[in-house]
């Protein structure tokens, strides 16, 4: 996918919240292919609308490569005149590593948003991530809202979380990176079967995509339908 195609998909997300000239945005960047594609795209869009970008990185400190990955992102930001902020998690107390890491990560992102007075926090979650989340929640059980996975936008009060890649597949992102010679790091833990999400990613999603190459569109529709239903029920309960 070329820059024009990614910008079109990206704009489908940012148009919903009205991102405009001069806005300050924080983007969560791990250094992987998804977040580096988003950071690159933002740097291109910055040339058209003069947005102020802050790159926020969390070093989860569980792999020996983590420190090098932080330096990799920092160098990219230096080369592209992007402010770089980072934190390192020193210890974990929760048995559920992913849940605790996610909580610490978003708490930190929220602090960066507040410090810079940003209006938006952008993350690189994409259509494959949405499919994985929905499938895992169906398997373990959840609420109507939980079964929808996650939404494109989330109002946090003082700012909004925006996931502009929600309708873009992992394959689209990898093609974009290849076409634009974008470097990124590989997290080897993403292929280990010990993590539930990895098993869905490696075994379930490929099967579904063989059945229907546009299966992600069905999941997006399913998610949006459940969100609409849940919002309607919440509204009626308030009334």
SEKE-776987 format. One record per atom (N, C-alpha, C): residue in one letter; atom name; z, y, x. Coordinates in Angstrom, 3 decimals, decimal comma. Layout:
N
aa;at;up;north;east
A;CA;Z;Y;X
...
//
This chain:
239
aa;at;up;north;east
X;N;0,000;-1,196;0,850
X;CA;0,000;0,000;0,000
X;C;0,000;1,243;0,883
X;N;-0,869;2,193;0,566
X;CA;-0,962;3,397;1,368
X;C;0,048;4,447;0,942
X;N;0,055;5,570;1,662
X;CA;1,007;6,639;1,360
X;C;0,811;7,152;-0,057
X;N;-0,447;7,308;-0,464
X;CA;-0,727;7,832;-1,804
X;C;-0,162;6,924;-2,888
X;N;-0,346;5,604;-2,696
X;CA;0,162;4,654;-3,675
X;C;1,671;4,661;-3,748
X;N;2,324;4,723;-2,592
X;CA;3,785;4,754;-2,552
X;C;4,306;6,058;-3,142
X;N;3,618;7,159;-2,867
X;CA;4,051;8,441;-3,422
X;C;3,959;8,423;-4,942
X;N;2,910;7,793;-5,465
X;CA;2,757;7,714;-6,912
X;C;3,910;6,939;-7,537
X;N;4,226;5,784;-6,946
X;CA;5,334;4,979;-7,448
X;C;6,657;5,705;-7,268
X;N;6,804;6,343;-6,104
X;CA;8,015;7,108;-5,820
X;C;8,190;8,234;-6,833
X;N;7,116;8,948;-7,112
X;CA;7,190;10,089;-8,028
X;C;7,558;9,674;-9,442
X;N;7,230;8,424;-9,805
X;CA;7,648;7,925;-11,119
X;C;9,163;7,956;-11,235
X;N;9,848;7,788;-10,077
X;CA;11,301;7,842;-10,076
X;C;11,838;9,251;-9,999
X;N;11,308;10,050;-9,064
X;CA;11,873;11,377;-8,859
X;C;11,550;12,314;-10,012
X;N;10,440;12,087;-10,710
X;CA;10,097;12,949;-11,840
X;C;11,142;12,877;-12,945
X;N;11,818;11,731;-13,047
X;CA;12,810;11,559;-14,101
X;C;14,008;12,488;-13,911
X;N;14,311;12,836;-12,694
X;CA;15,477;13,685;-12,443
X;C;15,080;15,097;-12,033
X;N;13,773;15,320;-11,838
X;CA;13,313;16,670;-11,546
X;C;13,599;17,137;-10,143
X;N;13,407;16,257;-9,140
X;CA;13,564;16,666;-7,747
X;C;12,569;17,778;-7,444
X;N;13,058;18,862;-6,848
X;CA;12,189;20,019;-6,643
X;C;12,409;20,644;-5,275
X;N;11,631;21,671;-4,998
X;CA;11,695;22,379;-3,716
X;C;13,136;22,786;-3,377
X;N;13,510;22,534;-2,132
X;CA;14,799;23,004;-1,641
X;C;15,986;22,130;-1,975
X;N;15,787;21,050;-2,752
X;CA;16,903;20,169;-3,094
X;C;17,406;19,438;-1,853
X;N;18,703;19,157;-1,849
X;CA;19,304;18,367;-0,782
X;C;19,493;16,933;-1,269
X;N;19,021;15,971;-0,491
X;CA;19,144;14,567;-0,862
X;C;19,769;13,783;0,282
X;N;20,588;12,802;-0,087
X;CA;21,137;11,864;0,884
X;C;20,431;10,531;0,655
X;N;19,985;9,897;1,727
X;CA;19,325;8,601;1,594
X;C;20,093;7,562;2,398
X;N;20,463;6,476;1,743
X;CA;21,166;5,392;2,417
X;C;20,186;4,542;3,209
X;N;20,422;4,398;4,507
X;CA;19,469;3,701;5,380
X;C;20,180;2,633;6,209
X;N;19,717;1,406;6,075
X;CA;20,272;0,304;6,861
X;C;19,475;0,077;8,137
X;N;18,203;0,492;8,121
X;CA;17,314;0,238;9,248
X;C;16,314;-0,857;8,944
X;N;16,486;-1,541;7,796
X;CA;15,575;-2,595;7,386
X;C;14,266;-2,035;6,844
X;N;13,326;-2,911;6,489
X;CA;12,003;-2,458;6,045
X;C;12,024;-1,581;4,801
X;N;12,924;-1,852;3,863
X;CA;12,970;-1,098;2,611
X;C;13,425;0,339;2,838
X;N;14,571;0,485;3,498
X;CA;15,129;1,825;3,671
X;C;14,328;2,649;4,680
X;N;13,706;2,000;5,665
X;CA;12,876;2,752;6,601
X;C;11,595;3,234;5,926
X;N;11,075;2,451;4,995
X;CA;9,914;2,894;4,217
X;C;10,275;4,111;3,383
X;N;11,459;4,084;2,777
X;CA;11,906;5,210;1,967
X;C;12,128;6,450;2,826
X;N;12,746;6,266;3,977
X;CA;12,998;7,399;4,863
X;C;11,682;8,000;5,364
X;N;10,725;7,140;5,699
X;CA;9,414;7,620;6,138
X;C;8,718;8,384;5,009
X;N;8,752;7,829;3,807
X;CA;8,101;8,485;2,674
X;C;8,735;9,833;2,377
X;N;10,048;9,900;2,461
X;CA;10,738;11,176;2,249
X;C;10,327;12,204;3,292
X;N;10,170;11,751;4,530
X;CA;9,771;12,678;5,590
X;C;8,362;13,209;5,345
X;N;7,506;12,392;4,710
X;CA;6,165;12,847;4,359
X;C;6,200;13,828;3,191
X;N;7,020;13,508;2,204
X;CA;7,131;14,375;1,029
X;C;7,773;15,709;1,410
X;N;8,655;15,666;2,404
X;CA;9,320;16,891;2,878
X;C;8,301;17,940;3,321
X;N;7,150;17,473;3,801
X;CA;6,110;18,401;4,234
X;C;5,475;19,130;3,045
X;N;5,576;18,535;1,847
X;CA;4,971;19,119;0,657
X;C;5,982;19,949;-0,137
X;N;7,153;19,388;-0,322
X;CA;8,229;20,144;-0,975
X;C;9,401;20,164;-0,006
X;N;9,847;21,309;0,336
X;CA;10,791;21,486;1,443
X;C;12,194;21,015;1,081
X;N;12,331;19,687;0,919
X;CA;13,647;19,132;0,615
X;C;14,440;18,976;1,900
X;N;15,755;18,924;1,756
X;CA;16,686;18,815;2,874
X;C;17,211;17,390;2,882
X;N;16,892;16,619;3,929
X;CA;17,211;15,184;3,969
X;C;18,378;14,899;4,900
X;N;19,344;14,136;4,374
X;CA;20,428;13,624;5,208
X;C;20,368;12,100;5,178
X;N;20,239;11,492;6,337
X;CA;20,222;10,033;6,450
X;C;21,651;9,545;6,652
X;N;22,125;8,673;5,769
X;CA;23,486;8,131;5,861
X;C;23,419;6,636;6,161
X;N;24,062;6,240;7,246
X;CA;24,017;4,846;7,680
X;C;25,432;4,284;7,788
X;N;25,605;3,058;7,311
X;CA;26,886;2,367;7,432
X;C;26,712;1,162;8,355
X;N;27,466;1,163;9,443
X;CA;27,491;0,033;10,378
X;C;28,537;-0,954;9,862
X;N;28,071;-2,081;9,337
X;CA;28,998;-3,043;8,740
X;C;29,784;-3,831;9,781
X;N;29,351;-3,745;11,034
X;CA;30,153;-4,264;12,146
X;C;30,437;-5,762;12,032
X;N;29,431;-6,531;11,594
X;CA;29,614;-7,982;11,487
X;C;28,604;-8,742;12,337
X;N;27,655;-8,030;12,931
X;CA;26,654;-8,646;13,787
X;C;26,578;-7,889;15,113
X;N;26,248;-8,598;16,169
X;CA;26,195;-7,964;17,488
X;C;25,084;-6,920;17,575
X;N;24,072;-7,025;16,683
X;CA;22,961;-6,080;16,709
X;C;23,275;-4,761;16,010
X;N;24,407;-4,688;15,318
X;CA;24,707;-3,531;14,467
X;C;24,689;-2,203;15,219
X;N;25,272;-2,160;16,404
X;CA;25,323;-0,910;17,164
X;C;23,926;-0,460;17,584
X;N;23,074;-1,416;17,963
X;CA;21,703;-1,080;18,348
X;C;20,914;-0,555;17,147
X;N;21,187;-1,125;15,980
X;CA;20,483;-0,683;14,775
X;C;20,854;0,747;14,412
X;N;22,110;1,085;14,624
X;CA;22,549;2,461;14,386
X;C;21,818;3,420;15,305
X;N;21,675;3,067;16,572
X;CA;20,973;3,914;17,532
X;C;19,494;4,027;17,194
X;N;18,917;2,948;16,685
X;CA;17,505;2,944;16,284
X;C;17,252;3,978;15,179
X;N;18,118;3,988;14,172
X;CA;17,964;4,936;13,061
X;C;18,220;6,356;13,534
X;N;19,236;6,520;14,366
X;CA;19,569;7,850;14,870
X;C;18,396;8,446;15,655
X;N;17,732;7,619;16,456
X;CA;16,587;8,093;17,233
X;C;15,452;8,508;16,308
X;N;15,215;7,725;15,254
X;CA;14,164;8,072;14,292
X;C;14,449;9,434;13,658
X;N;15,689;9,644;13,288
X;CA;16,069;10,917;12,664
X;C;15,905;12,078;13,635
X;N;16,280;11,877;14,884
X;CA;16,117;12,917;15,895
X;C;14,644;13,299;16,049
X;N;13,776;12,297;16,016
X;CA;12,344;12,535;16,201
X;C;11,692;13,195;14,991
X;N;12,364;13,110;13,837
X;CA;11,769;13,637;12,604
X;C;12,593;14,761;11,978
X;N;13,473;15,365;12,772
X;CA;14,269;16,504;12,324
X;C;15,028;16,196;11,017
X;N;15,686;15,042;10,997
X;CA;16,490;14,620;9,852
X;C;17,942;14,511;10,300
X;N;18,845;15,068;9,533
X;CA;20,272;14,984;9,861
X;C;20,742;13,536;9,729
X;N;21,460;13,052;10,722
X;CA;21,939;11,677;10,728
X;C;23,461;11,640;10,657
X;N;23,988;10,874;9,706
X;CA;25,424;10,672;9,549
X;C;25,688;9,175;9,497
X;N;26,791;8,735;10,119
X;CA;27,078;7,300;10,100
X;C;28,574;7,037;10,127
X;N;28,935;5,846;9,721
X;CA;30,316;5,377;9,807
X;C;30,296;3,909;10,202
X;N;31,389;3,460;10,782
X;CA;31,523;2,062;11,188
X;C;32,730;1,463;10,487
X;N;32,518;0,350;9,795
X;CA;33,616;-0,333;9,117
X;C;34,390;-1,148;10,152
X;N;35,646;-0,861;10,291
X;CA;36,452;-1,498;11,335
X;C;37,093;-2,803;10,895
X;N;37,398;-2,928;9,607
X;CA;38,037;-4,165;9,148
X;C;37,733;-4,403;7,680
X;N;37,895;-5,670;7,294
X;CA;37,675;-6,085;5,908
X;C;38,915;-6,824;5,420
X;N;39,231;-6,630;4,141
X;CA;40,399;-7,296;3,598
X;C;40,078;-8,192;2,422
X;N;38,932;-7,956;1,770
X;CA;38,546;-8,700;0,579
X;C;37,871;-10,006;0,971
X;N;38,122;-11,059;0,192
X;CA;37,464;-12,336;0,446
X;C;35,959;-12,253;0,162
X;N;35,587;-11,375;-0,754
X;CA;34,179;-11,202;-1,086
X;C;33,600;-10,100;-0,208
X;N;32,977;-10,505;0,893
X;CA;32,466;-9,549;1,868
X;C;31,483;-8,567;1,246
X;N;30,522;-9,070;0,487
X;CA;29,474;-8,212;-0,055
X;C;30,029;-7,163;-1,010
X;N;30,977;-7,563;-1,843
X;CA;31,569;-6,598;-2,778
X;C;32,338;-5,510;-2,039
X;N;33,121;-5,915;-1,052
X;CA;33,906;-4,934;-0,306
X;C;32,996;-4,013;0,502
X;N;31,981;-4,591;1,133
X;CA;31,050;-3,780;1,923
X;C;30,331;-2,778;1,034
X;N;29,940;-3,214;-0,160
X;CA;29,241;-2,319;-1,081
X;C;30,160;-1,175;-1,504
X;N;31,426;-1,481;-1,811
X;CA;32,379;-0,450;-2,220
X;C;32,586;0,576;-1,104
X;N;32,785;0,093;0,115
X;CA;32,976;0,995;1,252
X;C;31,726;1,839;1,495
X;N;30,571;1,218;1,335
X;CA;29,306;1,904;1,587
X;C;29,093;3,059;0,604
X;N;29,297;2,783;-0,668
X;CA;29,059;3,827;-1,673
X;C;30,151;4,890;-1,666
X;N;31,357;4,507;-1,278
X;CA;32,410;5,509;-1,117
X;C;32,029;6,487;-0,014
X;N;31,515;5,962;1,071
X;CA;31,079;6,814;2,188
X;C;29,898;7,682;1,777
X;N;28,924;7,089;1,103
X;CA;27,769;7,863;0,646
X;C;28,215;9,028;-0,238
X;N;29,188;8,745;-1,117
X;CA;29,687;9,793;-1,999
X;C;30,306;10,944;-1,230
X;N;30,997;10,626;-0,140
X;CA;31,599;11,676;0,696
X;C;30,530;12,523;1,368
X;N;29,453;11,887;1,827
X;CA;28,361;12,623;2,467
X;C;27,668;13,523;1,446
X;N;27,455;13,006;0,246
X;CA;26,852;13,801;-0,828
X;C;27,685;15,053;-1,089
X;N;28,992;14,875;-1,167
X;CA;29,887;15,999;-1,445
X;C;29,895;17,001;-0,292
X;N;29,911;16,494;0,943
X;CA;29,978;17,376;2,103
X;C;28,762;18,299;2,190
X;N;27,595;17,761;1,858
X;CA;26,371;18,552;1,982
X;C;25,934;19,186;0,656
X;N;26,713;18,955;-0,393
X;CA;26,362;19,514;-1,690
X;C;25,044;18,977;-2,224
X;N;24,778;17,712;-1,963
X;CA;23,519;17,107;-2,386
X;C;23,522;16,833;-3,896
X;N;22,343;16,822;-4,462
X;CA;22,190;16,537;-5,887
X;C;21,876;15,067;-6,140
X;N;21,337;14,402;-5,098
X;CA;20,879;13,024;-5,282
X;C;21,236;12,146;-4,093
X;N;21,559;10,888;-4,401
X;CA;21,686;9,835;-3,405
X;C;20,569;8,848;-3,676
X;N;19,690;8,637;-2,703
X;CA;18,567;7,730;-2,861
X;C;18,822;6,432;-2,112
X;N;18,518;5,321;-2,764
X;CA;18,593;4,016;-2,110
X;C;17,249;3,312;-2,294
X;N;16,986;2,318;-1,452
X;CA;15,669;1,674;-1,418
X;C;15,629;0,376;-2,216
X;N;16,499;0,205;-3,201
X;CA;16,450;-1,003;-4,033
X;C;15,105;-1,089;-4,739
X;N;14,519;-2,268;-4,730
X;CA;13,174;-2,447;-5,276
X;C;13,155;-3,528;-6,354
X;N;11,947;-3,837;-6,833
X;CA;11,807;-4,751;-7,961
X;C;12,336;-6,151;-7,658
X;N;12,141;-6,635;-6,429
X;CA;12,663;-7,955;-6,075
X;C;14,189;-7,970;-6,119
X;N;14,812;-6,883;-5,660
X;CA;16,270;-6,771;-5,735
X;C;16,735;-6,842;-7,183
X;N;16,001;-6,173;-8,063
X;CA;16,368;-6,177;-9,482
X;C;16,283;-7,587;-10,058
X;N;15,220;-8,295;-9,716
X;CA;15,073;-9,667;-10,204
X;C;16,224;-10,551;-9,736
X;N;16,554;-10,445;-8,468
X;CA;17,644;-11,252;-7,916
X;C;18,961;-10,953;-8,632
X;N;19,227;-9,678;-8,848
X;CA;20,485;-9,278;-9,486
X;C;20,570;-9,806;-10,910
X;N;19,490;-9,674;-11,662
X;CA;19,479;-10,160;-13,048
X;C;19,689;-11,669;-13,091
X;N;18,975;-12,407;-12,256
X;CA;19,081;-13,862;-12,255
X;C;20,491;-14,324;-11,890
X;N;21,098;-13,688;-10,891
X;CA;22,452;-14,074;-10,482
X;C;23,459;-13,810;-11,591
X;N;23,291;-12,698;-12,296
X;CA;24,242;-12,374;-13,362
X;C;24,055;-13,272;-14,578
X;N;22,821;-13,672;-14,847
X;CA;22,595;-14,634;-15,924
X;C;23,262;-15,960;-15,592
X;N;23,164;-16,365;-14,331
X;CA;23,728;-17,653;-13,911
X;C;25,247;-17,664;-13,973
X;N;25,886;-16,551;-13,612
X;CA;27,349;-16,542;-13,560
X;C;27,988;-15,967;-14,816
X;N;27,187;-15,279;-15,644
X;CA;27,718;-14,650;-16,854
X;C;28,049;-13,191;-16,616
X;N;27,787;-12,353;-17,618
X;CA;28,054;-10,937;-17,475
X;C;28,115;-10,287;-18,851
X;N;28,012;-8,969;-18,885
X;CA;27,965;-8,207;-20,126
X;C;26,517;-7,831;-20,413
X;N;26,280;-7,245;-21,582
X;CA;24,935;-6,792;-21,918
X;C;24,426;-5,834;-20,851
X;N;25,280;-4,889;-20,434
X;CA;24,892;-3,935;-19,397
X;C;24,707;-4,631;-18,055
X;N;25,549;-5,606;-17,771
X;CA;25,444;-6,314;-16,501
X;C;24,162;-7,111;-16,380
X;N;23,733;-7,724;-17,477
X;CA;22,509;-8,520;-17,455
X;C;21,276;-7,669;-17,170
X;N;21,373;-6,357;-17,351
X;CA;20,222;-5,483;-17,105
X;C;20,007;-5,240;-15,612
X;N;20,948;-5,656;-14,787
X;CA;20,806;-5,473;-13,340
X;C;21,276;-4,106;-12,915
X;N;20,346;-3,220;-12,602
X;CA;20,693;-1,834;-12,267
X;C;19,562;-0,930;-12,750
X;N;19,885;0,334;-12,960
X;CA;18,919;1,279;-13,509
X;C;18,282;2,122;-12,414
X;N;17,193;2,783;-12,771
X;CA;16,492;3,648;-11,818
X;C;17,349;4,856;-11,452
X;N;18,078;5,384;-12,427
X;CA;18,956;6,521;-12,170
X;C;20,352;6,211;-12,694
X;N;21,343;6,749;-12,038
X;CA;22,730;6,573;-12,445
X;C;23,462;7,888;-12,259
X;N;24,012;8,411;-13,337
X;CA;24,711;9,697;-13,291
X;C;26,137;9,484;-12,792
X;N;26,463;10,105;-11,657
X;CA;27,789;9,978;-11,065
X;C;28,655;11,211;-11,323
X;N;28,168;12,088;-12,201
X;CA;28,910;13,302;-12,505
X;C;28,412;14,479;-11,690
X;N;28,848;14,556;-10,434
X;CA;28,433;15,654;-9,560
X;C;27,056;15,433;-8,946
X;N;26,589;14,203;-8,964
X;CA;25,271;13,885;-8,414
X;C;24,712;12,656;-9,119
X;N;23,458;12,339;-8,804
X;CA;22,813;11,172;-9,388
X;C;22,352;10,217;-8,295
X;N;22,493;8,922;-8,570
X;CA;21,916;7,909;-7,701
X;C;20,502;7,636;-8,205
X;N;19,552;7,664;-7,304
X;CA;18,154;7,451;-7,664
X;C;17,582;6,308;-6,847
X;N;16,943;5,373;-7,552
X;CA;16,304;4,220;-6,899
X;C;14,803;4,277;-7,190
X;N;14,072;5,085;-6,432
X;CA;12,666;5,331;-6,744
X;C;11,740;4,141;-6,523
X;N;12,212;3,098;-5,798
X;CA;11,358;1,942;-5,508
X;C;11,543;0,808;-6,523
X;N;12,239;1,058;-7,612
X;CA;12,613;-0,021;-8,521
X;C;11,397;-0,744;-9,109
X;N;10,249;-0,083;-9,175
X;CA;9,055;-0,717;-9,723
X;C;8,104;-1,195;-8,630
X;N;8,556;-1,142;-7,376
X;CA;7,747;-1,550;-6,235
X;C;8,280;-2,872;-5,688
X;N;7,399;-3,797;-5,356
X;CA;7,831;-5,089;-4,843
X;C;8,085;-5,042;-3,339
X;N;8,754;-6,058;-2,855
X;CA;8,987;-6,186;-1,410
X;C;7,666;-6,269;-0,659
X;N;6,697;-6,979;-1,236
X;CA;5,390;-7,110;-0,592
X;C;4,713;-5,749;-0,453
X;N;4,854;-4,893;-1,474
X;CA;4,292;-3,540;-1,412
X;C;4,889;-2,760;-0,248
X;N;6,203;-2,883;-0,095
X;CA;6,902;-2,144;0,954
X;C;6,483;-2,629;2,341
X;N;6,390;-3,937;2,516
X;CA;5,981;-4,484;3,812
X;C;4,548;-4,068;4,152
X;N;3,684;-4,036;3,143
X;CA;2,303;-3,598;3,362
X;C;2,271;-2,123;3,750
X;N;3,091;-1,315;3,097
X;CA;3,177;0,107;3,417
X;C;3,629;0,297;4,861
X;N;4,634;-0,456;5,270
X;CA;5,128;-0,353;6,649
X;C;4,053;-0,762;7,654
X;N;3,326;-1,809;7,338
X;CA;2,265;-2,275;8,230
X;C;1,151;-1,236;8,333
X;N;0,735;-0,701;7,199
X;CA;-0,367;0,266;7,175
X;C;-0,010;1,560;7,908
X;N;1,278;1,901;7,904
X;CA;1,699;3,177;8,490
X;C;2,466;3,016;9,793
X;N;2,434;1,777;10,323
X;CA;3,046;1,502;11,629
X;C;4,508;1,942;11,684
X;N;5,260;1,570;10,659
X;CA;6,668;1,946;10,562
X;C;7,529;0,834;11,175
X;N;8,328;1,184;12,133
X;CA;9,223;0,223;12,767
X;C;10,491;0,057;11,932
X;N;11,062;-1,139;11,998
X;CA;12,319;-1,407;11,301
X;C;13,019;-2,567;11,982
X;N;14,259;-2,792;11,610
X;CA;15,029;-3,892;12,193
X;C;15,126;-5,036;11,191
X;N;15,329;-6,224;11,705
X;CA;15,470;-7,420;10,871
X;C;16,914;-7,901;10,899
X;N;17,522;-8,036;9,722
X;CA;18,873;-8,564;9,605
X;C;18,767;-10,079;9,427
X;N;19,107;-10,829;10,461
X;CA;18,951;-12,281;10,422
X;C;19,843;-12,945;9,374
X;N;20,913;-12,259;8,965
X;CA;21,799;-12,841;7,953
X;C;21,117;-12,904;6,590
X;N;20,013;-12,180;6,414
X;CA;19,308;-12,160;5,129
X;C;18,566;-13,464;4,842
X;N;18,503;-14,363;5,810
X;CA;17,814;-15,641;5,585
X;C;18,780;-16,820;5,551
X;N;20,061;-16,549;5,693
X;CA;21,052;-17,629;5,692
X;C;21,352;-18,092;4,274
X;N;21,321;-19,405;4,065
X;CA;21,532;-19,962;2,732
X;C;22,972;-19,848;2,250
X;N;23,894;-19,471;3,116
X;CA;25,301;-19,373;2,719
X;C;25,518;-18,263;1,696
X;N;24,612;-17,273;1,654
X;CA;24,745;-16,166;0,711
X;C;23,917;-16,431;-0,540
X;N;24,545;-16,250;-1,701
X;CA;23,903;-16,557;-2,978
X;C;22,587;-15,814;-3,154
X;N;22,597;-14,512;-2,885
X;CA;21,384;-13,717;-3,082
X;C;20,235;-14,247;-2,224
X;N;20,538;-14,680;-1,018
X;CA;19,493;-15,203;-0,144
X;C;18,828;-16,437;-0,732
X;N;19,623;-17,287;-1,395
X;CA;19,049;-18,499;-1,987
X;C;18,090;-18,149;-3,123
X;N;18,459;-17,163;-3,927
X;CA;17,544;-16,716;-4,980
X;C;16,281;-16,127;-4,357
X;N;16,459;-15,373;-3,299
X;CA;15,334;-14,701;-2,638
X;C;14,362;-15,706;-2,020
X;N;14,906;-16,768;-1,421
X;CA;14,083;-17,729;-0,693
X;C;13,455;-18,793;-1,581
X;N;14,166;-19,190;-2,664
X;CA;13,717;-20,347;-3,421
X;C;13,301;-20,033;-4,870
X;N;14,024;-19,129;-5,527
X;CA;13,748;-18,882;-6,944
X;C;12,621;-17,872;-7,141
X;N;12,686;-16,740;-6,445
X;CA;11,659;-15,708;-6,630
X;C;10,254;-16,192;-6,259
X;N;10,070;-16,919;-5,152
X;CA;8,723;-17,400;-4,837
X;C;8,145;-18,287;-5,942
X;N;8,982;-19,118;-6,552
X;CA;8,515;-19,964;-7,647
X;C;8,065;-19,125;-8,836
X;N;8,877;-18,130;-9,206
X;CA;8,528;-17,275;-10,343
X;C;7,247;-16,488;-10,069
X;N;7,069;-16,036;-8,842
X;CA;5,867;-15,269;-8,491
X;C;4,621;-16,139;-8,481
X;N;4,793;-17,450;-8,230
X;CA;3,662;-18,363;-8,332
X;C;3,239;-18,539;-9,784
X;N;4,213;-18,514;-10,678
X;CA;3,921;-18,640;-12,106
X;C;3,224;-17,385;-12,632
X;N;3,640;-16,215;-12,120
X;CA;3,072;-14,936;-12,568
X;C;3,255;-13,923;-11,456
X;N;2,153;-13,480;-10,863
X;CA;2,241;-12,557;-9,727
X;C;2,837;-11,214;-10,119
X;N;2,819;-10,899;-11,418
X;CA;3,393;-9,642;-11,907
X;C;4,708;-9,877;-12,647
X;N;5,412;-10,932;-12,272
X;CA;6,656;-11,281;-12,957
X;C;7,678;-10,157;-12,884
X;N;7,634;-9,363;-11,823
X;CA;8,605;-8,264;-11,687
X;C;8,486;-7,265;-12,830
X;N;7,284;-7,107;-13,367
X;CA;7,098;-6,178;-14,481
X;C;7,844;-6,660;-15,729
X;N;7,906;-7,978;-15,919
X;CA;8,637;-8,539;-17,060
X;C;10,137;-8,285;-16,900
X;N;10,631;-8,414;-15,685
X;CA;12,053;-8,182;-15,431
X;C;12,403;-6,704;-15,614
X;N;11,515;-5,817;-15,205
X;CA;11,763;-4,388;-15,386
X;C;11,834;-4,067;-16,880
X;N;10,912;-4,632;-17,659
X;CA;10,921;-4,413;-19,103
X;C;12,198;-4,970;-19,731
X;N;12,588;-6,161;-19,301
X;CA;13,825;-6,792;-19,786
X;C;15,031;-5,902;-19,480
X;N;15,093;-5,393;-18,248
X;CA;16,195;-4,531;-17,835
X;C;16,252;-3,262;-18,679
X;N;15,114;-2,611;-18,836
X;CA;15,073;-1,359;-19,608
X;C;15,452;-1,582;-21,063
X;N;15,035;-2,719;-21,623
X;CA;15,374;-3,034;-23,013
X;C;16,886;-3,193;-23,179
X;N;17,523;-3,921;-22,265
X;CA;18,969;-4,118;-22,356
X;C;19,721;-2,807;-22,151
X;N;19,234;-1,965;-21,249
X;CA;19,873;-0,664;-21,036
X;C;19,794;0,172;-22,309
X;N;18,628;0,180;-22,961
X;CA;18,466;0,936;-24,211
X;C;19,406;0,401;-25,291
X;N;19,484;-0,923;-25,417
X;CA;20,369;-1,527;-26,417
X;C;21,825;-1,182;-26,141
X;N;22,208;-1,280;-24,873
X;CA;23,591;-0,990;-24,505
X;C;23,936;0,473;-24,764
X;N;23,015;1,382;-24,436
X;CA;23,242;2,806;-24,696
X;C;23,377;3,084;-26,183
X;N;22,575;2,400;-26,991
X;CA;22,643;2,578;-28,444
X;C;23,998;2,120;-28,973
X;N;24,441;0,958;-28,509
X;CA;25,744;0,436;-28,950
X;C;26,877;1,363;-28,537
X;N;26,822;1,850;-27,293
X;CA;27,851;2,795;-26,824
X;C;27,889;4,054;-27,683
X;N;26,719;4,541;-28,046
X;CA;26,634;5,751;-28,862
X;C;27,243;5,523;-30,237
X;N;26,931;4,360;-30,833
X;CA;27,470;4,057;-32,158
X;C;28,988;3,879;-32,113
X;N;29,495;3,298;-31,035
X;CA;30,934;3,115;-30,885
X;C;31,641;4,461;-30,763
X;N;31,032;5,395;-30,002
X;CA;31,621;6,729;-29,873
X;C;31,640;7,454;-31,212
X;N;30,572;7,307;-31,964
X;CA;30,508;7,954;-33,290
X;C;31,550;7,386;-34,227
//
